[in-house]
Amino acid sequence: MGLHGKHAVITGGGSGIGLAIARMLADHGCVVTITGRRQAVLNSVVSDRITGLAMDVRDETQVVETMATAVAARGPIQICVANAGIAEGRALHKTDMAFWRDMMATNLDGTFLTIREALHSMRQTDWGRVIAVSSIAGLRGLQGAACYTASKHGMVGLIRALSEDYLGKPITFNALCPAYVDTDIVTRNTTSISERAGVSAEKARAMMVSANRHDRLIAPEEVAAAALWLVSEGSESVNGQAIEIAGGQM
């Protein structure tokens, strides 16, 4: 049977890494629910096997209700990909509480809520896979981005703890930790870095490219391929891992 008919829920699935994972899982037989804050964006990418539901991962009530709707429509969640997130750098002495809380609410609280709600139905099945899309910043400090780094470290810690909680059970928990991926986030950060560092947009983009060990941006499909491996046969003993996707050792 493989992945045929398994229900996958992917937050932040309307673009970038989330959309790449959604399409790859759908191509391999999954029925997929993607979520995001803007229904219009989701509607533009849905297909026969991909359904979109508007959901803000910062809002507990929305997460509870939307995940329940997804289960009612397509069955128990057996693959959960907590991908929704924001990435923005800011010096700590310039970081106010609103910036800090929004970053944590999206990246860390959103991951917690998504996984918690997915587990309600996943625990009733005989198989489950949970993936959090963290970042290379979940494994090392990212200069000029203390808040972002803290949120991504928290995601990795959550995954590692859950993997211990469910040892011996048919559910695994892993984190993907990509470096700079060629998505809209890089495009937005090009402007942000350019303004903060006082360099050209070309130089700002080159700074991100050079931060990847193989001197190129990572394609979203490369991250999606890693996610596909983690949910496929043969990965059963990969659990509690933070997998670097960075073009080399970081």
N, C-alpha and C positions, 0 to 999 in steps of 0.2 A: 504493500500500500504506500510506503514512503510517506510523503507529505500530503498525499491526495486527500482533500476534504478537511484538512486540519484548519482551524480558525485562528488566524493571526491578527492581532491588534497592534498597530504601529502609531504611536503619537508623533506629531510633527510630520505626518506622512504626505503632505501636499507638495513638497519640494525637496530638493537636495538628497541627503543620505536617506531620509525616511521614504521618499518616493522610490528611490533606487531599490531599497530593500523590499518595498511593497510589490513592485513590478517583478522582481526576481522570485519572490515567494509565490506570487500568483502564477508565474510561468512554470513553476514546479508543482502546481496542483493545489496550493492553499486557497482557501477563501479568506479574503483580507478586508479588514476594517481599518481605514486610516482616519485619524483625527487631526484637527487643527483649529485655529481660532476663526478662520474665515471659510464659511461654507462655499462661497463662490470659487475659491481656489481649489477646494476639494472637488467640487463638481467638474472642474476643468480637466481633471486627471482620472476620474473614476472609469471603470470598465466593467465588463461582465463579471469579473471575479473580484473587483475592488469597489467597496462601498465607502462613502465618506460621511462622517458625522462631526459636526462642529463641537469642539470641546476646548475649554481653557484649562490646562492642567494645574493652574494656580487655584482653581475654584473647586473645593472639595465636593460640593453638592453637584456641580456639573460632571465631575469625574465619576462619582457614584452612579448618577442617573444614566450617563452616556454609556458607561461600560455595561450596565444592566440592559440597556437597549440593544447593544451589540450582541450580548449573549442571547437575548430573547429572539433576535432576528437570525443569527447564524450559528448558534450553539456555543458550547463551552469554549473558553479561550484556552488554547493549548500552546500558543506562541505569543509571548508578550515582548514587544520591543519598545522600551522607554527611550524615545529619541528626541522628544521635544526639548528645545533648549535655546538659550540666548548666549551670545559670546560678545563681550565688550570689555576692553581694558580701561582701567582708570587707576591712577595713583591712589594709594590708600588714604593719604592725607586730604585727598579731594573727594573721597567717597562718603556720601551722606547715607543716612539710614534707609531712605527710599530706594536708592540704587542697590544697596546691599540686600534689602528684603526682596526686591523684585527678582534679582539674580537667584537668590536662594529659593524663592517661591516657585520659580520656573524650573530651574535645573534640579534642585534637590527635593523640595517638597513635591514637585510634579512627578518625579520618578517614584518616590515613596507611594504616593496616592495611586499611580497607575499600576504599580506592581501589587499593591495591597488588594485593589479591586479585582485584578486579573486572577489572583490566587483563589478567590472565592469559588470560581467555577473550575479552575485548573486543578485544584486539590481533589475534586470529585472525579477526575479522569485518571487514566493509567499512564499518562505521559505529559510532560510539559517542558518548555524551554523559555527561560527569561533572559533577555539581553538588555543591558543598559548601554546606550551610546554615550560614553564619557568623552575623554579627550586625552591627548598626551599630557595635558595639564592636570589630569587626574593622577599622574605618576611622578611629576616633577613640578617645580615652581615655574610659572610663566612670568617673565619679567613684565612689570607694569600691569599685571592683571591678578592681583591678590584675591579679589572677591571671586572672580571666575575660577581661579585655581582651587580655592577652598570648596566651592560648590561641586567641582568635578572630582576632587578627592573624596568628598562625602559620598558621591555616587558609587565609587569603587569600594569604599568601606561598607556601604549597604549591601552590595552584591556579595562581598566576601563573607559577611555575617550570615546572609540568607543561605549561602551555599553550605555553611556549617549547620544551620538549623535543619536543612533538608537532606543531609547526608544519608545515603542508603535508600532514599525515596526516588521515584522516577522523574524528578524535576531537577534541572540544572540551572545555575545562575552564572552568567559571565558578563564581562564588560568589554566593549570595544573601545580602544583608545587611539583614534587617528590623530595625526598631526594636521597640517593645513590641507583641507579638502576644497576642491574647485566647486564651490557653491556660492549662493548669494551672500552668505556670511563673510566670505573672503572679499567679495565686492564691497560690502558695507564697511568692513574693517580697513580696506584700502584708503577710503576717505578719512576714517577716524585716525589711523596711524599717520597719514599725511598731515593732518591738522595738528596732532599732538607733537609730532617730531619735527615739523617744519620742513618736510621733504616733499618731492613731487609724488604724484600718484604712482608713477612708474617705479620710483625708488621704494615706495611703501609696499607695493606688490612684490617687488624683488626681495624685500626683507622677509616676507612670509615664505616665498618660494625657497630661499636659501636656508630657512630654518628646517626644511625637510631634508633629510640626509642624502637623498638622491637628486636634489636640486630640481624638483618639479612638484606641482600640485598633485594631490592624490585624486583620482576619479571617484565619484560617489559609488560607482559600480564595484570598485575594489573593496570598499567597506561592505557593500551588500554581499559580495562573494564570501567574505568572512562570516557574515551573519548566516548565510545559507549553510555553510559548513557546520556551524554550531548547532543548527537544528536538524542536520541530516544524520543518517546512520553512520556510525563510526566515531562520533564525537561524544559518546556517552560518558567517557571518563574525563572529559574536559569540564571542569567545574570550579567555580570560585576564581577564575582567571581574569586578569586585565591584559588584554592582547594588544600590543603595540602595532599600529599600522602607520609607519613613519618613514619607510624607505631605508631603514638602517637602525642601528642601536642608538637610543637617545641617551 
